[in-house]
Amino acid sequence: MLNIVHGDHPTTRRELLGIGSLALGGLSLSTLLKLPAAAQNPHRPLTGKSVIFLFQQGGPGQHETFDPKPLAPSNIRTVGGTIQTSVPGLYFGATMRRLSRLAHKFTIVRSFQTNNAGHNIQPLVGSDSLDANIGTHFARVAGTTRSSTGMPTNAVLFPRAVDAGVPKPQARGNLSSTGAYGATYAPFVPGGASKLQDNMQLKLSRDRFLGERRPLLAELDRLHRGIAANNQLDAVDAIQQQAYDILLGGGVARALDWTQEAPGLIERYDTQRFVESDRWNKVSRGRKGYYNAQAATIGRLLLLARRLCESGCGFVTIHAGYAGVWDMHADGNNLNMEDGMRAVGRPFDHAVAAFIEDVEARGMQDDILLVCCGEMGRTPRINKRGGRDHWSRLAPLLLYGGGMRGGNVIGASDRDGAEPAGDQQNPRHLISTILRTVLNPGELRLIPGIPRDVHDLVEHPPIRGTGLA
């Protein structure tokens, strides 16, 4: 691995030149870069698009997000009221104020069910995804890195990727699971222990990386100038020099440094305004700082994910359910629906709206698919404490971009928002929709050596109404 600092001793140029022999799953970095990328295959199985999966762990409520039931009885009715969207006749829960104005830009699925009522990481990782992060199936076709830039093709972002001061990641399950593919295909996790990071990223503590970006970039620049001045790269082949250019040029580091964005854009994404000091300390998740940590980071996580996609990362998972903060039972651990939507729903609404506006302004709406859902929905009936409990038969699902038509509502729920009123969509439909966004099924069939599992997931019918064949 590349060690810029080891204890108090800077990395020497001789040590730096040794990077060409470092192994990644038995391959040196130079050898890895020589491997043909899937995009260079004459059949071209990659569409060139990217996916961001914003995982709302804990289980967001369908009533308070995108499927309100204002005419239902009071013990079922949407908490907090409704708001008219930019699509005539379409209403959201009132917390979705900014997204309501952008409803003509994205798709809502009202007949989606996860068939799961437990705290886990389905549908992102589970039996439907063959116990692998969905992005791992993409990486199995695309390769683990982009040969031209060294950018990992699959990444997982926790709140600490943008704020070193928040509590440690609290996903209930291994979001980096690779199923049958093995550790070589594990996603890149900034600040984590992924094999890609160990072998291809700068070996720095997360605190140093986040807190001292400018000194780090200055140190890289100094090393690069010193090597060039002494002609120490003349003796290595072009592939090795490409490897050094990737690491010393800072392509991956630049993508991770969201502070390079214009201050005005960072401000538009910023969700720090939703941090409410000790307001949530009546429940244990509040006392542990989880609600405020989620509120503080979700906007910057989406900004970072967009930067990674622009730099060639094909699949980015965002853990936007800090310790299950979408779990709103109204008990000693969790907030009720009204407070929970204030603590979690408002920053979600702000961040996703900022992302959509940013992507639209960049003309990238066909290039990135944003998926927002959790592992389940919530009960139609409000419990006696003002919360909703676990529910497997209906869950909210938002899809934006990727070339999909906006202002689209797919399916419908029954009168009480308990289950689909027909034409139910399940995780296999969602997984196929995601993979068909980044992979070309027809071209994929022509490539030898693609695992049967990948074909099976891609060939399953996608969500009906998305326009994907």
C-alpha positions as CSV (number, residue, x, y, z in Angstrom):
1,M,0.0,0.0,0.0
2,L,1.1,3.6,-0.4
3,N,2.2,5.0,3.0
4,I,2.6,8.7,2.9
5,V,3.4,8.8,6.7
6,H,4.5,5.8,8.8
7,G,4.7,7.0,12.4
8,D,6.9,10.1,12.2
9,H,8.8,9.0,9.1
10,P,7.7,10.3,5.6
11,T,7.6,7.7,2.9
12,T,10.9,7.7,0.9
13,R,11.0,7.8,-2.9
14,R,12.5,4.3,-2.9
15,E,9.5,3.1,-0.9
16,L,7.1,4.9,-3.2
17,L,8.6,3.2,-6.2
18,G,7.9,-0.2,-4.6
19,I,4.1,0.3,-5.1
20,G,4.2,-1.3,-8.5
21,S,4.7,-4.7,-6.9
22,L,1.9,-4.5,-4.4
23,A,-0.7,-7.2,-4.6
24,L,-4.4,-6.9,-4.9
25,G,-6.0,-10.3,-4.8
26,G,-2.7,-11.8,-6.2
27,L,-2.3,-9.1,-8.8
28,S,0.1,-6.2,-8.7
29,L,-1.3,-2.7,-9.3
30,S,0.5,-2.6,-12.7
31,T,-0.9,-6.0,-13.7
32,L,-4.4,-4.8,-12.6
33,L,-4.2,-1.8,-14.8
34,K,-3.2,-4.0,-17.8
35,L,-6.4,-6.1,-17.4
36,P,-8.9,-5.3,-20.1
37,A,-11.9,-3.3,-18.7
38,A,-15.4,-4.5,-19.5
39,A,-16.0,-1.2,-21.2
40,Q,-13.2,-2.2,-23.7
41,N,-14.9,-5.4,-24.6
42,P,-16.2,-5.3,-28.2
43,H,-19.7,-6.2,-26.9
44,R,-19.7,-3.2,-24.5
45,P,-21.9,-4.5,-21.6
46,L,-21.7,-1.3,-19.6
47,T,-24.2,1.5,-20.3
48,G,-21.9,4.2,-18.8
49,K,-24.5,5.1,-16.2
50,S,-24.1,5.0,-12.4
51,V,-26.3,4.1,-9.5
52,I,-26.6,5.7,-6.0
53,F,-28.5,3.6,-3.5
54,L,-29.5,5.7,-0.6
55,F,-30.4,3.1,2.1
56,Q,-32.9,4.3,4.7
57,Q,-32.2,1.7,7.3
58,G,-34.9,1.4,10.0
59,G,-37.8,1.4,7.7
60,P,-39.3,4.7,6.4
61,G,-43.1,5.1,6.6
62,Q,-45.0,5.1,3.4
63,H,-47.7,7.3,4.8
64,E,-45.4,10.1,5.9
65,T,-43.3,10.1,2.7
66,F,-44.9,9.4,-0.7
67,D,-48.2,7.6,-0.1
68,P,-50.3,9.7,2.3
69,K,-53.7,8.6,3.3
70,P,-55.5,11.8,4.4
71,L,-59.0,10.4,4.2
72,A,-58.1,7.3,6.3
73,P,-59.3,7.0,9.9
74,S,-57.4,9.0,12.5
75,N,-55.4,6.0,13.7
76,I,-54.1,5.4,10.2
77,R,-54.1,8.8,8.6
78,T,-50.8,10.5,7.6
79,V,-49.1,12.1,10.6
80,G,-48.4,15.8,10.0
81,G,-50.7,16.3,7.0
82,T,-50.1,16.4,3.3
83,I,-48.7,18.7,0.6
84,Q,-49.6,19.1,-3.0
85,T,-46.8,18.2,-5.4
86,S,-45.8,19.7,-8.8
87,V,-47.8,16.8,-10.4
88,P,-51.5,17.6,-10.4
89,G,-53.4,15.4,-8.0
90,L,-50.3,13.9,-6.4
91,Y,-49.7,14.5,-2.7
92,F,-46.8,13.6,-0.4
93,G,-46.5,13.7,3.4
94,A,-46.0,17.4,4.5
95,T,-42.4,16.8,5.6
96,M,-41.5,16.2,1.9
97,R,-41.8,19.9,1.2
98,R,-38.9,20.4,-1.1
99,L,-39.3,17.1,-2.9
100,S,-43.0,17.9,-3.5
101,R,-41.9,20.8,-5.8
102,L,-39.7,18.4,-7.8
103,A,-42.1,15.5,-8.1
104,H,-42.3,16.0,-11.9
105,K,-38.6,15.0,-12.0
106,F,-38.8,11.5,-10.4
107,T,-40.7,8.3,-10.0
108,I,-42.6,7.0,-7.0
109,V,-43.5,3.3,-6.7
110,R,-46.5,2.8,-4.5
111,S,-46.8,-1.0,-4.9
112,F,-43.3,-2.0,-3.7
113,Q,-42.9,-4.5,-0.9
114,T,-39.7,-5.8,0.6
115,N,-41.3,-9.0,2.0
116,N,-39.2,-8.3,5.1
117,A,-40.1,-6.9,8.5
118,G,-36.8,-7.3,10.4
119,H,-33.9,-5.0,10.8
120,N,-31.3,-6.1,8.2
121,I,-29.9,-4.7,5.0
122,Q,-32.4,-6.1,2.5
123,P,-32.9,-5.5,-0.4
124,L,-29.4,-4.0,-0.8
125,V,-27.9,-7.2,0.6
126,G,-29.9,-10.3,1.2
127,S,-31.4,-13.4,-0.3
128,D,-32.8,-11.5,-3.3
129,S,-29.3,-10.1,-4.1
130,L,-27.7,-13.5,-3.4
131,D,-26.1,-12.2,-0.2
132,A,-24.0,-9.7,-2.1
133,N,-24.1,-5.9,-2.2
134,I,-26.0,-5.2,-5.5
135,G,-22.9,-3.1,-6.6
136,T,-20.8,-6.2,-6.3
137,H,-22.6,-7.8,-9.2
138,F,-21.9,-4.7,-11.3
139,A,-18.2,-4.8,-10.3
140,R,-18.0,-8.5,-11.3
141,V,-18.7,-7.3,-14.8
142,A,-17.0,-3.9,-14.8
143,G,-14.0,-4.9,-12.8
144,T,-13.1,-3.5,-9.4
145,T,-11.4,-0.3,-10.7
146,R,-11.5,1.9,-13.8
147,S,-8.3,1.1,-15.7
148,S,-7.9,4.7,-16.8
149,T,-8.3,6.4,-13.4
150,G,-7.9,3.8,-10.7
151,M,-11.4,4.8,-9.4
152,P,-13.1,1.9,-7.6
153,T,-16.3,0.9,-9.4
154,N,-18.2,0.1,-6.2
155,A,-18.2,2.1,-3.0
156,V,-20.0,2.3,0.3
157,L,-20.3,5.6,2.2
158,F,-21.0,5.9,5.9
159,P,-21.5,9.3,7.7
160,R,-17.8,9.3,8.8
161,A,-16.8,9.6,5.1
162,V,-17.8,13.3,5.4
163,D,-17.5,14.0,9.1
164,A,-14.9,12.3,11.3
165,G,-16.5,13.6,14.4
166,V,-19.7,11.6,14.3
167,P,-20.2,8.1,16.0
168,K,-18.9,5.1,14.1
169,P,-20.9,3.5,11.3
170,Q,-23.9,1.7,12.7
171,A,-25.3,-0.4,9.8
172,R,-27.1,-3.5,11.0
173,G,-25.4,-5.9,8.6
174,N,-22.4,-6.0,6.3
175,L,-23.0,-3.6,3.5
176,S,-19.8,-4.7,1.9
177,S,-20.8,-8.4,1.5
178,T,-19.7,-10.0,-1.7
179,G,-21.6,-13.3,-1.5
180,A,-19.9,-16.0,-3.6
181,Y,-17.5,-13.6,-5.3
182,G,-14.9,-13.3,-2.6
183,A,-13.1,-10.4,-0.9
184,T,-11.5,-9.2,-4.1
185,Y,-14.8,-7.6,-5.1
186,A,-15.5,-5.9,-1.8
187,P,-16.7,-2.3,-2.2
188,F,-14.3,0.6,-1.5
189,V,-15.2,2.1,1.9
190,P,-13.5,5.5,2.6
191,G,-12.2,5.2,6.2
192,G,-13.0,1.5,6.3
193,A,-11.1,-1.7,5.9
194,S,-11.9,-2.7,2.3
195,K,-9.3,-4.6,0.3
196,L,-9.4,-1.9,-2.4
197,Q,-8.6,0.8,0.1
198,D,-5.9,-1.2,1.7
199,N,-4.1,-1.8,-1.6
200,M,-4.9,1.3,-3.7
201,Q,-5.6,4.2,-1.4
202,L,-3.4,6.4,0.7
203,K,-2.8,4.8,4.1
204,L,-3.8,7.5,6.4
205,S,-6.1,7.6,9.5
206,R,-9.5,8.9,8.6
207,D,-9.0,11.8,11.0
208,R,-5.9,12.9,9.1
209,F,-7.5,12.4,5.7
210,L,-10.6,14.4,6.5
211,G,-9.0,17.0,8.7
212,E,-5.7,17.7,6.8
213,R,-6.6,17.5,3.2
214,R,-4.6,20.5,2.1
215,P,-1.3,19.4,3.8
216,L,-1.9,15.9,2.3
217,L,-2.3,17.3,-1.2
218,A,0.8,19.4,-0.7
219,E,2.8,16.4,0.4
220,L,1.6,14.5,-2.7
221,D,2.6,17.4,-4.9
222,R,6.1,17.6,-3.2
223,L,6.7,13.8,-3.7
224,H,5.5,14.0,-7.3
225,R,7.9,17.0,-8.1
226,G,10.8,15.3,-6.4
227,I,10.4,12.1,-8.3
228,A,10.0,13.9,-11.6
229,A,13.1,16.1,-10.9
230,N,15.2,13.1,-10.3
231,N,13.9,11.2,-13.3
232,Q,13.1,8.2,-11.1
233,L,10.1,7.2,-13.2
234,D,12.2,6.9,-16.4
235,A,13.1,3.3,-15.5
236,V,9.5,2.0,-15.1
237,D,7.2,1.0,-17.9
238,A,4.2,3.1,-19.0
239,I,1.7,1.0,-17.1
240,Q,3.6,1.5,-13.8
241,Q,3.8,5.2,-14.5
242,Q,0.0,5.2,-15.1
243,A,-0.3,3.6,-11.6
244,Y,1.8,6.4,-10.1
245,D,-0.1,9.0,-11.9
246,I,-3.4,7.6,-10.6
247,L,-2.1,7.7,-7.0
248,L,0.0,10.8,-7.1
249,G,-2.3,12.7,-9.4
250,G,-4.9,12.3,-6.7
251,G,-7.8,11.3,-8.9
252,V,-9.4,9.2,-6.1
253,A,-8.4,11.7,-3.4
254,R,-9.8,14.6,-5.4
255,A,-13.1,12.8,-5.9
256,L,-13.3,12.2,-2.1
257,D,-12.5,15.8,-1.3
258,W,-16.0,17.3,-1.5
259,T,-14.7,20.6,-0.1
260,Q,-13.4,21.3,-3.6
261,E,-16.9,22.2,-4.7
262,A,-18.0,25.8,-4.9
263,P,-19.0,27.1,-1.4
264,G,-22.5,28.0,-2.7
265,L,-23.1,24.5,-3.8
266,I,-21.9,23.0,-0.6
267,E,-24.2,25.3,1.3
268,R,-27.2,24.1,-0.9
269,Y,-26.4,20.5,0.1
270,D,-25.7,21.3,3.7
271,T,-28.1,19.7,6.2
272,Q,-26.4,21.0,9.4
273,R,-29.3,23.3,9.9
274,F,-31.4,20.3,10.9
275,V,-29.2,19.4,13.9
276,E,-31.3,20.3,17.0
277,S,-28.8,20.0,19.9
278,D,-30.3,17.9,22.7
279,R,-33.9,17.9,21.4
280,W,-34.0,14.2,20.9
281,N,-32.4,13.1,24.1
282,K,-35.7,11.6,25.5
283,V,-34.8,8.4,23.5
284,S,-31.6,6.5,23.5
285,R,-30.8,7.0,19.8
286,G,-31.0,10.7,20.5
287,R,-28.7,10.5,23.5
288,K,-26.2,8.6,21.4
289,G,-26.2,11.4,18.8
290,Y,-27.6,9.3,16.0
291,Y,-30.3,11.6,14.8
292,N,-28.1,14.7,14.7
293,A,-25.3,12.7,13.1
294,Q,-27.7,11.6,10.3
295,A,-29.0,15.2,9.9
296,A,-25.5,16.6,9.8
297,T,-24.1,14.3,7.1
298,I,-26.8,13.2,4.6
299,G,-26.4,16.2,2.3
300,R,-22.7,15.9,2.1
301,L,-22.9,12.2,1.6
302,L,-25.0,12.7,-1.5
303,L,-22.6,15.4,-2.7
304,L,-19.7,13.0,-2.3
305,A,-21.6,10.2,-4.0
306,R,-22.2,12.5,-7.0
307,R,-18.5,13.3,-7.2
308,L,-17.6,9.6,-7.1
309,C,-20.0,8.9,-9.9
310,E,-18.6,11.7,-12.0
311,S,-15.2,10.2,-11.5
312,G,-16.2,6.7,-12.7
313,C,-17.6,4.9,-9.7
314,G,-20.5,2.9,-11.1
315,F,-22.3,2.0,-7.9
316,V,-22.4,4.0,-4.6
317,T,-24.2,2.9,-1.5
318,I,-25.0,5.6,1.1
319,H,-25.9,4.4,4.5
320,A,-28.6,7.0,5.4
321,G,-30.2,5.1,8.3
322,Y,-27.8,5.8,11.1
323,A,-28.3,2.9,13.6
324,G,-31.8,2.5,12.1
325,V,-33.0,6.1,12.7
326,W,-36.0,5.5,10.4
327,D,-37.3,3.1,13.0
328,M,-40.1,5.2,14.6
329,H,-41.8,3.0,17.3
330,A,-42.2,5.8,19.8
331,D,-40.5,3.9,22.6
332,G,-37.5,4.2,24.8
333,N,-35.1,3.8,21.9
334,N,-37.0,5.5,19.0
335,L,-38.9,8.7,18.3
336,N,-42.6,8.8,17.4
337,M,-43.6,9.5,13.8
338,E,-44.0,13.3,14.2
339,D,-40.7,13.9,15.9
340,G,-39.0,11.2,13.8
341,M,-40.0,12.9,10.5
342,R,-38.7,16.2,11.9
343,A,-35.4,14.7,12.9
344,V,-34.8,12.4,9.9
345,G,-37.4,13.2,7.2
346,R,-36.5,16.9,6.9
347,P,-32.8,16.5,6.3
348,F,-33.6,13.6,3.8
349,D,-36.1,15.9,1.9
350,H,-33.5,18.7,1.8
351,A,-30.6,16.5,0.7
352,V,-32.4,14.6,-2.0
353,A,-33.9,17.7,-3.4
354,A,-30.5,19.4,-3.5
355,F,-29.0,16.4,-5.3
356,I,-31.8,16.4,-7.9
357,E,-31.4,20.1,-8.5
358,D,-27.6,19.8,-8.8
359,V,-27.7,16.8,-11.2
360,E,-30.3,18.6,-13.3
361,A,-28.2,21.7,-13.5
362,R,-25.2,19.6,-14.6
363,G,-27.3,17.8,-17.3
364,M,-26.5,14.4,-15.7
365,Q,-30.1,13.3,-15.1
366,D,-29.8,10.5,-17.6
367,D,-26.4,9.4,-16.2
368,I,-27.1,8.7,-12.5
369,L,-30.0,6.6,-11.1
370,L,-30.8,7.5,-7.5
371,V,-32.7,4.8,-5.5
372,C,-34.1,5.6,-2.0
373,C,-35.7,2.9,0.1
374,G,-35.2,1.0,3.4
375,E,-35.5,-2.6,4.4
376,M,-39.3,-2.3,5.1
377,G,-42.2,0.1,5.5
378,R,-44.2,0.8,8.6
379,T,-47.6,-0.4,9.9
380,P,-50.7,1.4,8.6
381,R,-52.0,1.6,12.1
382,I,-50.4,4.1,14.5
383,N,-49.6,2.5,17.8
384,K,-50.9,4.0,21.1
385,R,-47.6,5.9,21.6
386,G,-47.8,7.7,18.3
387,G,-45.3,5.5,16.4
388,R,-45.6,3.0,13.6
389,D,-44.1,-0.5,13.8
390,H,-42.4,-2.9,11.4
391,W,-44.2,-3.8,8.2
392,S,-43.3,-6.1,5.3
393,R,-46.1,-5.7,2.8
394,L,-45.6,-2.1,1.6
395,A,-42.6,0.2,1.6
396,P,-41.8,3.6,0.0
397,L,-39.5,3.7,-3.1
398,L,-38.2,6.7,-4.9
399,L,-36.3,6.5,-8.3
400,Y,-34.7,9.5,-9.9
401,G,-32.7,9.8,-13.1
402,G,-31.0,7.1,-15.1
403,G,-33.1,8.1,-18.1
404,M,-36.4,7.4,-16.4
405,R,-39.4,9.6,-17.1
406,G,-40.2,12.0,-14.2
407,G,-43.6,12.7,-12.7
408,N,-44.4,9.0,-12.8
409,V,-46.3,7.1,-10.1
410,I,-46.1,3.3,-10.5
411,G,-48.7,1.1,-8.9
412,A,-51.1,2.0,-6.0
413,S,-51.7,0.8,-2.5
414,D,-55.0,-0.1,-0.9
415,R,-57.2,2.3,1.0
416,D,-55.2,2.1,4.2
417,G,-51.7,2.0,2.7
418,A,-51.2,-1.6,3.9
419,E,-50.3,-3.4,0.7
420,P,-50.3,-3.1,-3.0
421,A,-53.7,-2.8,-4.7
422,G,-52.4,-5.1,-7.4
423,D,-49.3,-5.4,-9.6
424,Q,-46.9,-5.7,-6.7
425,Q,-43.2,-5.0,-7.2
426,N,-40.6,-6.8,-5.1
427,P,-36.8,-6.6,-4.5
428,R,-36.0,-8.8,-7.5
429,H,-37.8,-6.3,-9.7
430,L,-35.8,-3.5,-8.1
431,I,-32.5,-5.3,-8.4
432,S,-33.1,-6.0,-12.1
433,T,-34.0,-2.3,-12.6
434,I,-30.8,-1.2,-11.0
435,L,-28.6,-3.6,-12.9
436,R,-30.3,-2.9,-16.2
437,T,-29.5,0.7,-15.7
438,V,-25.7,0.0,-15.5
439,L,-25.5,-3.1,-17.7
440,N,-26.8,-3.9,-21.2
441,P,-28.5,-7.3,-21.0
442,G,-28.2,-8.0,-24.7
443,E,-24.5,-7.4,-24.8
444,L,-23.9,-9.1,-21.5
445,R,-25.3,-12.4,-22.9
446,L,-22.5,-12.4,-25.5
447,I,-19.6,-12.2,-23.1
448,P,-18.1,-15.5,-21.9
449,G,-17.3,-16.0,-18.2
450,I,-20.0,-13.8,-16.7
451,P,-21.4,-15.7,-13.7
452,R,-24.8,-17.2,-14.0
453,D,-25.9,-15.3,-10.9
454,V,-25.4,-12.0,-12.7
455,H,-27.4,-13.1,-15.7
456,D,-30.2,-14.4,-13.5
457,L,-30.5,-11.0,-11.7
458,V,-30.4,-9.0,-14.8
459,E,-32.8,-11.2,-16.8
460,H,-35.5,-10.9,-14.1
461,P,-38.2,-8.5,-15.1
462,P,-37.6,-4.9,-13.9
463,I,-40.1,-2.7,-12.2
464,R,-43.0,-2.3,-14.7
465,G,-43.5,1.3,-15.8
466,T,-39.8,2.4,-15.6
467,G,-39.3,2.1,-19.4
468,L,-36.6,-0.6,-19.0
469,A,-37.1,-3.5,-21.4
